[in-house]
Every structure is written in structure tokens, then in C-alpha cells.
Amino acid sequence: MVLNEQNHMQGSLPLPKRWSAKKKSQVVLRLLRGESIDSVSRDVGLPVYTLEDWRQQAVIGIETSLKSHENSPLSNELDKAMRRIGELSMENELLKERCRRKHPLHIGRPKK
């Protein structure tokens, strides 16, 4: 049985036609907190298989975000780029300091 907004239980979430990620996450959090999937299904008016799919996607997303990316090629490339940026910043600071001196471009023996 599919519920619509008119016969939906009072006090529960309204039934949107398209579920935003925020609304989906609120429903999934209810499931992860231990609420019965059947009661959540009745409350939001969605089939159990949809809620199971959302919960599975959320768990996969959590696992993926918690995995270490230390050995990935992109991470290594990023580390290299960050080191190079650091080197260039140091060179830039040294050049700025040289320019602040009284005679930054003077080459040769100092005057007596």
C-alpha cells in the first residue's frame, strides 16, 4: 500500500516526491540508531527495500571515507606538489628579503 500526503500519519515526515540527501540521511540515521525498518518504512511511506538500499549506500560511503589514502598515486602526487610549493615559498621569501636590502642588485666588491 502506498501512502500519500493526505492519508500520511500526522507528526511524521511529509512525503517528498524527490528525497534530498539530507532527508535520506535523516531516515538512514534512524535506522542506524536501531529503529525498526518496518516502522520507519510505514512512517515515511517507502518500501523496506528502498530503505535497505539507502542504508547500504550510507555504510559503503562511511567505509570509503574512513579508508586510508596514504598510498594512492593521487596522494603521492599531492604530497610532491605540496613540497614543491613549500620550496617555492621559501625561495620567494629569500628573494623578497634580497630586494629589501639597500643595494639588492649590486654585484662586485663593496666600497671602502
N, C-alpha and C positions, 0 to 999 in steps of 0.2 A: 504494500500500500504506500503510495506517495502522498506526502502531506504538502499542502500549500500554505501560504502565509495566513489565509483566512481560518483554517482549522488547526493551525500550529498551536501548541500548548503555550499559554501565557507565561512570560518570565524567561523563556528560553531564547536562544539566538534567532533573529529573523533569518529566513531562508533566502540568501542571495542567489541570483542566477549564476554569477561567476564568483568564485571564492578567491579572495586576495590571499597572498602568502601569510599575512598577519592573522587573518581569520582561521586559515588552515592550521597555523602553528598553535593558536589557542585551543583548537579542538584536539590536536595531537598531544599537547601538554596535559590535557585532561586524561587522555589515555595513558600517558607515561606516569601520571600520578596515581594510577590504579583504578580509575573509574571503569566500570563495566562497559565494554564496547557496545553491548546491546542497548544499554541505557543512553549512551552518547548518541548512538545511531538513531534511536527514537527521538531524542531531544533535538537533534539538528536536522533530522529528516533525510539522512543519507544512508545508503546501504552499507552494511558491515564491510564488504569487500573494498569499498572506496576508502573507508577509514583505515583498514589494514594497509592499503597501498600507501596512504599518506604517512602512516606510522613507519612503514618500512623505508620510505624515501627519507624521512627525518633521521632515522637511525643511521642510514648509509651516509647522509650528509654530515652527521656528527662524527662518525668514524673517519671519514675522509678529512675533515678539518683538523682532527687531532693527530693524524699521521705525521710523522717527521718527514720533512722535505729536504733534509740536510744533504743528501747525496744525489739530488736531482741535478741534471745538467743546467736547468734554469737557475737553480740556487747557486751553483758554482759560478755561472756566468755573472750573476748579480754580485756575488762576493768580489769577483775580479773587478767589476765596474766600480764598486764602492771603494776598493783600494786605490784604483786609478784616480777617482775623484778626490780622495784624500791627498794623494801625491800632488795633483794639480793645485789643490787649495794651498798646500804648503809652498809650492813654487810661487804662486800668486802673492802670498803674504811676503815672501822674501823679495820679490820684485817691487812690491809696494814700499817696503822699507828702504830699498836701494833708491827709489825715486824721491823719498823724503829727505835724503841726505843733501848736504849743501851743494855738492858737485856730483850728481849721480852718473854723469856720462864722462867724467874726467878720467882719462887714461894716461898713464905716464908717471913720472916722478913727482912727488909732492914738492911744492915751493918751499924755500928756506926762509 
